[in-house]
Every structure is written in structure tokens, then in C-alpha cells.
Amino acid sequence: MAKDDYFKLVYAILTELYECKKSGTKVPPDAIHPVRFGIPVSYWLDWTIVNKVDRRREKNQKSSSN
């Protein structure tokens, strides 16, 4: 996935969420599924795991500084 694709994906997902909110409908799960955007599952999982690790690290740093 190209570096520039990140912003395109974020825009597409946020647009979908916003349109659903405006119309008062629920977001269909496949609307933000990686397959819709042609993202390999391995890439999606890598990104998800890295994100969770980063959040946990931030949480641990905050709790240890208190």
C-alpha cells in the first residue's frame, strides 16, 4: 500500500461514517472492511496490532508517571 493511500482510506471511511450519521442509519460492517479497499488482511492486522501496542505503551507511561 502506498504511503499516500492512508489519507484516501481515512477520507473514504470518515465519509461513509458521516453519511450514515446524517441519514440516521447504522454503518454496515462491510462499509469499512479492509476487503472493500483492497487492503491485504496481513497489512490490516499489522496496522491494528501496532496501534494497540502503541496505545498500551502510552497508557502504561501515563500510569507510571502518576
matplotlib code that plots the C-alpha trace (Angstrom):
import matplotlib.pyplot as plt

x = [0.0, 1.4, 2.1, -0.5, -3.2, -3.6, -5.3, -7.5, -8.7, -9.3, -11.3, -13.4, -14.1, -14.9, -17.2, -19.0, -19.4, -20.6, -23.2, -24.6, -24.8, -26.6, -29.1, -29.6, -28.7, -26.3, -22.9, -22.8, -19.8, -18.7, -18.6, -15.3, -14.0, -10.4, -11.6, -13.6, -10.5, -8.3, -6.1, -4.4, -5.5, -1.9, -1.4, -4.6, -3.6, -0.1, -1.6, -4.1, -1.6, 0.9, -1.8, -2.9, 0.7, 1.2, -1.9, -1.0, 2.5, 1.0, -1.4, 1.5, 3.6, 0.8, 0.1, 3.7, 4.2, 1.4]
y = [0.0, 3.4, 6.0, 8.4, 5.8, 6.3, 9.7, 8.3, 5.5, 7.8, 10.1, 7.2, 5.8, 9.1, 10.0, 6.7, 7.2, 10.8, 9.9, 7.2, 9.6, 12.2, 9.7, 8.2, 4.7, 2.2, 1.7, -1.6, -3.6, -4.2, -0.5, -0.2, -3.7, -4.0, -6.1, -3.1, -1.0, -3.8, -3.9, -7.2, -8.8, -9.0, -5.3, -4.5, -6.9, -5.4, -1.9, -2.9, -4.7, -1.8, 0.6, -1.4, -1.8, 2.0, 2.7, 0.3, 1.8, 5.3, 4.1, 2.4, 5.6, 7.7, 5.4, 5.1, 8.8, 9.3]
z = [0.0, -1.0, 1.7, 0.1, 0.4, 4.1, 3.7, 0.9, 3.1, 6.1, 3.9, 2.5, 5.9, 7.5, 4.6, 5.0, 8.7, 8.3, 5.6, 7.9, 10.8, 8.7, 7.4, 10.8, 9.6, 11.1, 9.5, 7.7, 8.8, 5.2, 4.6, 6.5, 5.9, 4.5, 1.6, 0.3, -0.1, -1.4, 1.7, 2.3, 5.6, 6.8, 6.3, 8.2, 11.1, 11.3, 11.5, 14.1, 16.3, 16.1, 17.0, 20.0, 21.2, 20.9, 22.9, 25.6, 25.8, 26.2, 28.8, 30.8, 30.5, 31.9, 34.8, 35.7, 35.8, 38.4]

ax = plt.figure().add_subplot(projection="3d")
ax.plot(x, y, z, "-o")
ax.set_aspect("equal")
plt.show()
